Structures are given as structure tokens and as C-alpha cells.
């Protein structure tokens, strides 16, 4: 008797899956696109728009559907968000997805709870599938139960693609679709043509969330291109390499989710104000959540890591920094974190330049490892990131008496194909103090 009931419940659960799959099997998915970055959008029978994107790595589509109504409005989930697997993923692939979910939980107040594939669950939840080619999801919570998130074998080779798709599930659109993008990025319309829906402005974010070219939700510089040329051009050319990373959440990615999902979690006031651009942590309400490079309960400290340092730079003392292993001509290690904090006397500013050999891992011209130089007055603001195998010909001057330099190799390049590895040579740079009348040079030809 118990066996019969279990079989019946399992059949009922499987029956609920079929409407979701059948809704996606429309004739428009059989389109063959000539460009490896082609995208198309069509109306689906749920009243929303679904977006098909073809990843750069091979000929496949990514589909995302949104609920009906305003393109800016999405339905938020109740916590915890339940999820299950459809049985198509290998154990190691499931672990990649679980790590992506944990990454969101580590950085936000959002919570996920796994349910077994055999368990009957008749409420909103995510179903991770691998039955179609590509990475695709809905944006926000929709009517479909379960709500499908597809991650195939190629998607799961890059950790950040899972993080990206889960971001859509939580309600995030692509960063370049923000209404306030024009100060940061230019859309190269002639290289997009019929794929302009992916670049159309419509997403209004809460006040105080900075636009970040380094967002995990941002397209890379050539995504959606019909001719292999740029579709996105940073307004400041120094920031061109920031776009398209798939290594993990940016500070603003987590800030957005914490703002829309967690605004009422904490009550009362903090003991002191958060420093260096931090904000109250909804996971630990007595402390602050800090931008990369800072630490402490109130973001008052510099997180120098195992190979960073704090320097007072004087006119007669230049400071040289480099990646670990550089002197021994050894490649730097993956998952290395170094932070350097520089200060000069009043009346002086700091200048930064690269010297000698340079090689920092990049993936299709996007920085997956990087040297980031924050030279603005606010050290929490995203700085330009430098990578690939040509030494950047730049001379950066701080806007005040401080500068933060970060070396991050958070991506394990061995799990991906097609990146520009160089030899992971690393970098060397020199920081000097100069009179504060000196201005920044732009990128040199």
C-alpha cells in the first residue's frame, strides 16, 4: 500500500514538470543563428517575454522568461527558496550549483533549501535541469511550478554562470539594462542590429546602488555582436576589462539583493557608522558588510591578505609591489588575494604604473583575474581592472592622498577552455608620491 502511494505521488510530481517543459518547446527554438553571440526574443504563452541567448563557447541558446506586466517589476520569493534537481546532473555538477547557491547565501540574507527529487512539493521552487542546451532561467518568481533553471555541461564549467542565472531567478536583469547606465557604458548599436532587446534600458534599481561594470550580471564587451566587434564600450576606456566577469558577485550585486529582500531584517541602530562604503549586514545586524579590500566590524580596516601591505609613500621613497612568485619567475597561484593600501602626505598624491613583464589571466578579454587600482576619492568605488598578456601603458594619479590596489585570482583557470592564460606571469608596479598638481593620464596609444 505504501509503495503504491509513493508511486502515485511521484507520478503526480512528474506530471507537474511537463507543462513547464512543453511551454518551452516552440518552433522558434529551432532557429539556427549565424553569429555565436546571436540572441532572439519571442512572446511565450505565459504572457511574458523569453530571451534566447547563444553563449560564446558553442552553438546553443539561453532562454529567460519574465512574468507579465512592467519590464521593471518582478515578483520576489519568500524565504527559504526551495530547489531540487531533475536527475540529469552528475554529482560534481550538482556541487557546482550548490556552491553557487552558497555564494549567494554567504553574501546576502537570501536562503535556499534543497528538497529531494522524489519528494512531493506543491509550492514555488526551482528545478535545475540539463535537458536543453544552454543556460537559461526566468527573471524573478513566476507562475510556473516548478520554475525551471537550465544549466548544461558547458554552463557548469564556469562557476559564475550558475551564480548569474540564480541572480536572474532572484530578480536581477542584466546590468547594462539599467536606466542609469549611460554614465558608465555606451551601446554600439551598429554591431547589435536585431539583438537590441538585450541592451534596452528598463531596469530601475533602488537609490544608492552604484552601477558596476564588474557586476556578474554585466555582459562582456562583445556579447550580442553580429560581426565580432564591440557591443559595449566603457565610457572610461580604463574600465573596458571590468565587463563580463563570471567569477563571483560584485559588491553592488549583493547590495541590490540585500536591499530588496532584506531591508526590514535589522532593527535599531548600529553602534557606529559603517566606514569605506560599507552597509549594515542583514545577516549579522551588529556589524557592516564591507566592499572588497576592507574588513572589521565597521569596515574600518584594510584587508591586506597574505601578500599585501600598508605603505606611507614619501617623495624620496618609491614603493614596488608585485604578485607572489614574480621574482622567481614562478606563475602566481589561483585563489590569491593581495591588497595594498598607500598613503601620501598632504600636498602630494600617488602615482601608479606597471613595469616589466605582465601576464594576468583573462577570458575572452574579460578579467577573470585582475589588478584593480582604486584611485578615486572614495576607495570603495570600483576601480579599473587590468589583465591579459600585454602590460597596460597607464599612469594613474590618485584624486587625494590614498590609493587601494587589489590583486585577485579568484578564478581557477584550469576548469575553463578558451581563456587567454598567458603564463600567469603576474605583475610588478611602482607607486610614487608626486605634487598634487599632477593629473591622470588617459590610456596611451
C-alpha positions in Angstrom: 0.0 0.0 0.0 2.7 2.4 1.0 4.6 1.6 -2.2 1.5 2.3 -4.4 1.0 5.7 -2.7 4.7 6.6 -3.1 4.5 5.7 -6.9 1.3 7.8 -7.2 2.9 10.8 -5.5 5.9 10.5 -7.7 3.8 10.4 -10.9 1.8 13.4 -9.8 5.1 15.3 -9.2 6.4 14.3 -12.6 3.1 15.4 -14.2 3.7 18.9 -12.8 7.0 19.1 -14.7 5.6 18.5 -18.1 3.8 21.9 -18.6 7.0 23.7 -17.9 8.9 21.7 -20.4 6.2 21.8 -23.1 5.8 25.6 -22.8 9.4 26.0 -23.8 9.2 23.6 -26.9 8.2 26.1 -29.5 9.2 26.3 -33.1 11.3 29.4 -32.6 13.8 27.4 -30.6 14.8 25.6 -33.8 16.2 28.8 -35.3 19.8 28.5 -36.4 21.7 31.7 -35.8 24.9 32.5 -37.7 26.7 34.5 -35.0 28.0 32.8 -31.9 26.5 35.7 -29.8 23.1 35.9 -31.6 20.0 36.4 -29.4 16.3 36.4 -30.2 13.2 37.1 -28.1 9.6 35.9 -28.6 6.4 36.1 -26.7 5.5 32.9 -24.7 2.2 31.6 -23.7 2.6 32.8 -20.1 2.3 36.4 -21.2 5.9 37.2 -20.7 9.0 37.6 -22.9 11.5 34.9 -23.1 15.0 35.7 -24.1 17.2 33.2 -26.0 20.9 33.9 -25.8 23.6 31.9 -27.6 26.7 31.6 -25.4 30.1 32.4 -27.0 31.5 28.9 -26.3 29.3 27.0 -28.7 26.1 26.9 -30.7 23.4 26.9 -28.1 20.6 29.1 -26.8 19.9 30.6 -23.4 16.3 31.3 -22.6 14.9 33.5 -19.9 11.3 34.4 -19.4 9.8 37.1 -17.4 6.3 37.5 -15.9 3.7 39.7 -17.5 3.5 43.4 -16.6 6.1 46.1 -16.4 9.5 45.1 -17.6 10.9 46.6 -14.4 8.6 44.7 -12.0 9.4 41.2 -10.8 7.9 39.0 -8.1 10.2 38.4 -5.1 10.5 35.0 -3.5 9.6 34.0 0.1 12.4 32.5 2.2 13.7 29.9 2.1 13.6 29.3 -1.6 13.3 25.6 -2.2 15.1 23.8 -5.1 15.6 20.4 -6.5 17.5 18.6 -9.3 15.7 16.8 -12.1 18.3 14.0 -12.1 20.2 15.0 -15.2 23.3 16.4 -13.5 26.3 14.5 -12.3 27.3 14.7 -8.7 30.1 17.1 -9.3 27.8 19.3 -11.4 25.3 19.4 -8.6 28.1 20.6 -6.3 28.9 23.5 -8.6 25.3 24.6 -8.4 25.2 24.1 -4.6 28.3 26.3 -4.4 26.7 29.0 -6.4 23.7 28.9 -4.1 26.0 29.0 -1.1 27.8 32.0 -2.7 24.5 33.9 -2.7 23.8 32.9 0.9 27.2 33.9 2.0 26.8 37.4 0.7 23.1 38.1 1.2 20.2 37.2 3.5 18.6 35.0 0.9 18.2 31.3 1.9 17.9 28.2 -0.2 16.7 24.8 0.9 17.1 21.6 -1.1 14.3 19.1 -1.5 14.8 15.6 -2.8 13.8 14.7 -6.4 11.3 12.1 -5.1 9.7 14.4 -2.5 6.2 15.8 -3.4 6.3 19.6 -3.1 3.4 21.6 -4.4 4.6 25.2 -4.0 7.0 27.5 -5.8 10.5 26.1 -6.1 13.4 26.0 -8.6 14.0 22.9 -10.7 17.6 22.6 -12.0 17.6 20.9 -15.4 20.1 20.0 -18.0 17.9 18.7 -20.7 18.3 21.5 -23.2 21.4 23.2 -24.5 22.4 26.4 -22.7 22.0 28.4 -19.6 18.6 30.0 -19.0 16.1 31.0 -16.3 13.2 33.2 -15.6 13.6 36.6 -14.1 12.0 36.8 -10.7 9.4 34.3 -9.4 6.8 33.4 -12.0 3.6 31.3 -12.1 5.2 28.1 -13.2 5.6 25.3 -10.6 8.3 24.2 -10.6 10.3 27.1 -12.0 12.9 25.8 -14.4 16.6 26.8 -14.4 18.6 25.1 -17.1 22.4 24.6 -16.7 24.0 22.3 -19.2 27.5 20.8 -19.2 29.2 23.9 -20.8 27.5 26.3 -18.4 28.8 24.4 -15.4 32.4 24.7 -16.5 32.3 28.3 -15.3 31.2 28.8 -11.7 29.9 32.3 -12.3 27.4 31.2 -14.9 25.4 29.4 -12.3 25.7 32.5 -10.0 24.5 34.7 -12.9 21.4 32.5 -13.6 20.4 32.4 -10.0 20.7 36.2 -10.0 18.0 36.3 -12.7 15.8 34.0 -10.6 16.2 36.4 -7.7 15.0 39.3 -9.9 18.2 40.8 -11.4 18.2 41.8 -15.0 21.4 42.4 -17.0 23.4 45.3 -15.6 23.6 47.1 -19.0 19.8 47.3 -18.9 19.8 49.7 -16.0 18.3 53.1 -16.6 21.4 54.8 -15.2 23.9 53.1 -17.5 24.7 56.0 -19.8 27.3 57.5 -17.5 29.2 54.2 -17.5 28.8 52.4 -20.8 28.0 53.1 -24.4 26.0 50.8 -26.5 27.5 50.3 -30.0 24.2 50.0 -31.9 25.6 49.2 -35.3 27.1 46.0 -34.1 23.9 44.7 -32.5 21.2 45.2 -35.1 18.3 42.9 -34.3 19.5 41.9 -30.9 18.9 45.3 -29.3 16.3 44.0 -26.8 19.2 42.7 -24.7 20.6 46.2 -24.4 17.3 48.1 -24.0 17.1 50.3 -20.8 14.3 49.4 -18.4 15.7 48.3 -15.1 15.4 50.9 -12.3 17.3 50.0 -9.2 16.9 51.4 -5.7 18.8 54.6 -5.0 22.3 54.2 -3.6 23.3 51.1 -5.6 26.2 52.0 -7.9 26.4 50.9 -11.5 29.2 48.3 -11.7 30.9 47.3 -14.9 32.3 44.4 -12.8 28.9 43.1 -12.0 28.3 39.4 -12.6 25.1 40.4 -14.4 27.0 42.6 -16.9 27.6 41.5 -20.5 31.2 41.4 -21.8 32.3 43.9 -24.4 31.4 41.7 -27.4 28.3 39.8 -26.2 25.5 40.0 -28.7 27.8 41.1 -31.5 26.8 40.2 -35.1 30.2 40.9 -36.5 32.7 40.2 -33.8 33.1 43.9 -32.9 32.3 45.7 -29.6 28.7 46.0 -28.5 29.6 47.7 -25.2 32.2 50.4 -24.8 33.1 51.7 -21.3 32.8 55.5 -21.2 36.2 55.4 -19.4 38.4 53.2 -21.5 40.4 52.2 -18.4 37.3 50.1 -17.3 36.9 48.1 -20.5 38.2 44.9 -19.0 35.9 45.1 -16.0 32.9 43.9 -18.0 31.8 40.2 -18.3 33.5 38.6 -15.4 31.9 35.3 -14.2 34.0 34.7 -11.0 31.5 35.8 -8.4 29.2 38.5 -7.1 30.3 42.2 -7.1 29.7 44.3 -4.1 26.7 46.0 -5.8 25.2 42.7 -6.9 24.9 41.6 -3.2 23.8 45.1 -2.2 20.9 45.1 -4.6 19.6 41.7 -3.3 20.1 42.7 0.3 18.2 46.0 -0.3 15.2 44.4 -2.0 14.9 41.2 0.1 16.4 42.2 3.5 15.5 45.9 4.1 13.4 45.1 7.2 15.6 42.4 8.8 17.6 44.6 11.1 16.1 47.0 13.7 17.6 49.7 15.9 20.9 51.4 15.1 24.4 50.3 14.7 27.0 51.1 17.4 28.8 53.2 14.9 28.5 54.2 11.2 29.9 51.9 8.5 33.2 53.2 7.0 34.6 53.0 3.5 31.3 52.4 1.7 30.1 49.6 3.9 26.5 49.0 4.9 24.6 47.2 7.7 24.9 43.4 7.2 21.4 41.8 7.2 22.9 38.5 8.2 24.7 40.0 11.2 22.9 43.1 12.2 25.5 44.3 14.7 28.2 44.7 12.0 28.8 46.0 8.5 29.2 44.3 5.2 32.3 45.7 3.5 33.5 46.3 -0.1 36.3 44.1 -1.3 39.6 45.3 0.3 38.1 46.3 3.7 37.4 44.4 6.8 36.5 44.8 10.5 33.1 45.1 12.2 32.6 48.5 10.7 34.8 48.3 7.6 37.4 50.4 9.3 40.4 48.1 8.4 42.2 47.3 5.2 42.1 43.6 4.5 45.7 43.2 3.3 45.5 39.4 2.9 48.6 37.2 2.9 50.7 39.2 0.5 49.5 42.8 0.8 50.7 45.7 3.0 50.1 49.3 4.1 52.6 51.9 3.0 53.3 55.5 3.7 54.8 56.8 0.4 57.2 59.8 0.5 58.9 61.8 -2.3 62.2 60.1 -1.7 60.7 56.6 -1.3 59.2 54.7 -4.2 57.3 51.5 -3.4 57.4 48.5 -5.6 54.8 45.8 -5.4 54.4 42.5 -7.3 52.4 39.3 -7.4 53.7 36.3 -5.4 56.4 34.4 -7.1 57.3 37.2 -9.6 61.0 37.4 -8.6 61.4 33.6 -9.0 59.6 33.7 -12.4 57.0 31.3 -11.0 53.4 31.6 -12.1 51.2 33.0 -9.4 48.7 30.7 -7.7 44.9 30.7 -8.3 42.8 31.9 -5.4 45.4 34.5 -4.3 44.2 37.7 -2.6 46.5 40.6 -2.0 45.6 44.2 -1.0 47.9 47.2 -0.8 47.0 50.5 0.8 49.1 53.5 0.0 49.0 56.9 1.7 50.9 60.1 1.0 51.5 63.4 2.9 49.2 66.4 2.5 50.1 68.3 -0.6 51.1 65.1 -2.5 49.2 62.5 -4.5 50.1 59.0 -5.5 51.0 57.7 -9.0 50.8 54.1 -10.1 52.4 52.5 -13.1 53.1 48.9 -14.3 56.7 47.9 -15.0 58.5 44.9 -16.5 56.7 41.7 -17.7 52.9 41.3 -17.3 50.6 38.4 -17.6 47.2 38.1 -15.8 44.6 35.5 -16.8 41.7 36.8 -18.8 38.8 35.0 -20.6 37.8 36.5 -24.0 39.2 39.9 -23.0 37.2 40.0 -19.7 39.3 40.0 -16.5 38.8 36.8 -14.5 42.0 37.6 -12.6 42.9 41.2 -12.2 44.9 44.0 -10.7 42.4 46.7 -9.7 43.5 50.2 -8.9 41.2 52.4 -6.9 42.4 55.9 -7.2 39.2 57.8 -6.7 38.4 59.8 -3.6 36.1 57.1 -2.4 38.2 53.9 -2.1 35.1 51.7 -2.1 34.2 52.7 -5.7 35.1 50.1 -8.4 38.4 50.8 -10.0 39.7 49.8 -13.4 40.9 46.2 -13.7 43.9 45.1 -15.7 44.6 41.7 -17.2 45.6 39.6 -20.2 49.2 39.4 -21.5 50.2 42.9 -22.6 51.5 45.3 -19.9 49.0 48.2 -19.6 50.5 51.5 -20.6 48.8 53.6 -18.0 49.8 56.2 -15.4 47.2 56.6 -12.7 47.2 59.5 -10.2 45.1 59.4 -7.1 42.4 62.0 -6.5 43.6 62.5 -2.9 46.2 61.1 -0.6 45.2 57.5 -0.7 45.1 54.6 -3.2 44.0 51.0 -2.9 45.4 48.2 -5.2 43.9 44.7 -5.3 45.3 41.6 -6.9 42.6 38.9 -7.2 43.0 35.5 -8.8 39.7 34.1 -7.5 39.1 32.1 -10.7 40.6 28.6 -11.2 41.6 28.8 -14.9 42.2 25.1 -15.2 38.4 24.4 -15.3 37.7 26.5 -18.4 38.5 26.3 -22.1 39.3 29.2 -24.4 40.8 31.7 -22.0 43.9 33.6 -22.6 46.2 32.1 -20.0 49.5 33.7 -20.9 51.9 32.2 -18.5 50.3 33.6 -15.3 53.4 35.6 -15.1 51.9 38.1 -12.7 52.8 41.8 -12.5 55.1 44.4 -11.0 54.2 48.0 -10.3 55.7 51.1 -8.8 53.9 53.7 -6.7 55.4 57.2 -6.2 54.4 60.4 -4.4 54.1 63.5 -6.6 52.9 67.1 -6.0 49.1 67.2 -6.2 49.0 69.4 -9.3 49.6 66.3 -11.4 46.5 64.9 -13.2 45.6 61.5 -14.5 46.8 60.4 -18.0 44.4 58.6 -20.2 45.3 55.3 -21.8 48.2 55.9 -24.2 48.3 54.7 -27.7 
